[in-house]
Amino acid sequence: MLESRIEQHFIDSADLKYQAAPVLSKPIAQAISAIVASLTSGGKVLACGNGGSAADAQHFSAEFVGRFERERPELAAIALTTDTSILTAVGNDYAFDAVFSRQVRALGQPGDVLLAITTSGNSSNILAAVEAAHARDMVVIGMTGRDGGKMGHILRETDVHICVPHPRTARIQEVHILALHCICDGVDAVLMGDDQESTE
């Protein structure tokens, strides 16, 4: 029955979120601290991902430049997934693997943060962006799923790894967006100095 199939999606998603909360709360808090340290030192967040993760990178950047749940000054964030001229020029002239890494080298500065999202942990263009960020002395927040893939092996001790413990892409993406909302809320709370709730 179709209704039962739909209900099972809700149940599976909720179960994963309950299970992931104690596992991910610490790295999410570390991500918040890393981003706040960057922003308060004049830095910015560069975000990238493919497909649904590209949408998450754009969603995150929009919440920073616009607002999340309350009014506050604009926060510096750039989604590296949105400039079609850059993406197609680099993809055509070099390789699709370079579409994010070249932007990181062009825009990234020491003290900036790279938010790198890949559910598998194996997307080659995301891994190349991580390596470029390391070369620029940036902190990387890697968001993955499953066992973390290759991303888990190239992140440094000073980086943050938010790895959703589940094999299914849809479930991983659902927790990724929750984690990003937690980051947005946490950054706002720290910068505003309180735990004020949304007035919307």
Secondary structure, DSSP 8 states (H G I E B T S, - for coil): -HHHHHHHHHHHHHHHHHHHHHHHHHHHHHHHHHHHHHHTTT--EEEEESTHHHHHHHHHHHHHHS-SSS------EEETT--HHHHHHHHHHT-GGGTTHHHHHHH--TT-EEEEE-SSS--HHHHHHHHHHHHTT-EEEEEEETT-TTHHHH--TTSEEEEE--S-HHHHHHHHHHHHHHHHHHHHHHHHTS------
